[in-house]
Amino acid sequence: MRLLEQLNFENERAVVRVDFNVPLNENLQVTDKTRIQAAKPTIEYILSQGGSCVLLSHLGRPEGRDPKLSLAHIVSEVSAVLGVTVHFCDQVVGAEAVAKASALQAGEVLLMENLRYHKEETKGDEDFAQQLAELGTVYVNDAFGTAHRAHASTTIMAKHFPDKKCFGSLLAKEVNAIDKVMKDGESPILAILGGAKVSSKITIIESLLDKVDHLIIGGGMVYTFTQAQGGIVGNSICEPDYCDYALELLEKAKAKGVQIHLPVDVVAGDDFSNTAHQKVFPSNAIPEGWEGLDAGPKSSEIFRELVLQCKTILWNGPLGVFEFPNFATGTISIGEAIGEATQSGAFSLVGGGDSVAAVKQLGLASKMSYISTGGGAMLESLEGKTLPGIAALNA
Ligand code: AMP
């Protein structure tokens, strides 16, 4: 992995692929600047070394030049976060774009217009990638959130900088965090997988069985496993078509020496709502008219003890319908336990899909070692795939 520190940026113009795909309100103001702040260390480093930065990003999914999705709306916010004046170019490629980029002096920053105004970006078009490459003399990728896409700016343009390309510090941090679980995690390694459906997590479960010592399965996935084992799941979410697969998976885990932990009890509701009546049932004996919506108290205690024994913990997916505060206890409880384990020296990584939203909403974010910024990119990494954006930097 070639890092920022291994390149000389003096008098170089770095084209930095950042992820400024930030939410805007109806007045087109940035409502969450986390992603801009996340790119700051890389940009600051390049400027401090005597370089200049040409920033490339997408915003939303425009069909052509949609003015609502212009990056012009975020220029003042980027300037405020970086503490330097940020210039803007309303083009991405072409003579004017190259002229503006070439005029940059050391210490200056230029933000280009939305990459996705050009359909060639997501198509990974070779000519478009070459035009992007003309904007700078060095290529830095700091956009983990799009590293799983073989787009022109995230992957294809890297080849035009054979010796002058590197990981931005955010991208490097993300890759290191994933490697700490998937490649060199300290044992015992525990993965906690929650969420709604088994069918959407199959490739992740398969890949994790080769990496972990323990796997907690929670959330709506539980009921497919319980039904497969002959349990009664009432009205709980269940995928009968995946029962055979669930049994196969339990066998595979056994053969690989991975211990699978399912909740022994669940908090069920008589309706899919926050105000539903609640009752605790054994997870394999949920009567008709009730659906499991959270891990039960005994399960939470068992999970807590397990979490505290583990040295490496990966968490993807809530253990219940955390959006309903009355059914968030199991998710909060495991989050608290991960926080305790982390304080005692374990490494904890949270990421993928809804997990980050859950952790933030429940106030658990500060207790984790690392929270990934990339939903889809994180999920694909957990599936064991090499992300094209990362492969292109290492080529
Ligand atoms: P995922 O995106 O696969 O991580 O799934 C997250 C979603 O799973 C959240 O919106 C949860 O509300 C949902 N979920 C978790 N547990 C259950 C459950 N027992 N029944 C229905 N949905 C659930």
Residues whose N, C-alpha, C, O or C-beta is under 5 A from the ligand:
A	BS01	AMP	G194 G195 A196 K197 G219 G220 I237 G292 L293 D294 G317 P318 L319 G320 V321 F322 G353 D354
